[in-house]
Amino acid sequence: MCHKKNSQKQWILTVVSIVASVLIPPSLTQAQKILFEDTFDKSKDKLNGTGKWHTVSGAWRVENGQLVQNQRNGKNLILVSDGHWDEAWNDYWFYSTVKLAAGESPLIVWRFHSDEGAGFGGKEALPPRMQESLSRHVIYWALNREGKRSVVHRHIRHVTQEYAKTETKTKLDRGTDYWIKIENHPKGYRFFLTDNGVAAVSGDYGPPLVDVKDFNLSGRGRIGFGTQEAAIEVDDVFVTEPEKNPFAVEAQGKLTTTWGRLKSRVVR
């Protein structure tokens, strides 16, 4: 009798599995791999830490479906808020689109830990959980240095230096939309950048600009965006588990919307 019940249970589970694989759209199963997303569709998104983002310094706002920062004095910073980031995340892919509207350099921030702001603002301006961190490590990718290169900057215990192994002559030109991907893992990271939105949607970012080993903090740290004497526009931010391409099939059935936005940005 027990064997018969187990057989029936196994048969039911098999049928349920088959039906689920047929009825559940792939976008829903793939959406489980997205750790964080923001397409800035809500014009009233709160950037004060109660929503998805925490402004550390600068005049950040959501405008026309984008995250915008127009204040061009000094270094400015916005990070994912405490409520939307897990400090244990250290193996993920970070996607975004960025445009340098004016000035010098957009900054892609990741592996960011408390260092009293690292020139972006005082420690008290950081997200509450980061203020409690004993780590003193900040890292960011400066996408346009002197108008001719990009390079990673490290700020460790108040000492700032360029990471020579990450320097590349590829950089952001003003007024152009770029699709960016960072493959972050505990032993290092790889950078990709393209101005071809259609290629990015298909997952083709070209060869990595940077592929280095970097064991600092085992890949952990907050993500965000910064500026250095620059105005920038940011859109379509995703943090996913490895191998996920959120631009191919967006979570929550946003594929049509995404295609429309990407096409309009490519042709303008």
Secondary structure, DSSP 8 states (H G I E B T S, - for coil): -HHHHHHHHHHHHHHHHHHHHHHS-HHHHHHTTEEEEE----TT---BSSSSEEEEES-EEEETTEEEE---SSEEEEEE-GGG--TT--SEEEEEEEEEEEEEEEEEEEEE--STTTTSS-GGGS-HHHHT----EEEEEEEEETTTEEEEEEEETTEEEEEEEEEES----TT-EEEEEEEEETTEEEEEEES-HHHHHTT---S-SEEEE--GGGG--EEEEEEEEEEEEEEEEEEE-TT--TTTS-GGG-HHHHHHHHHHHHH-
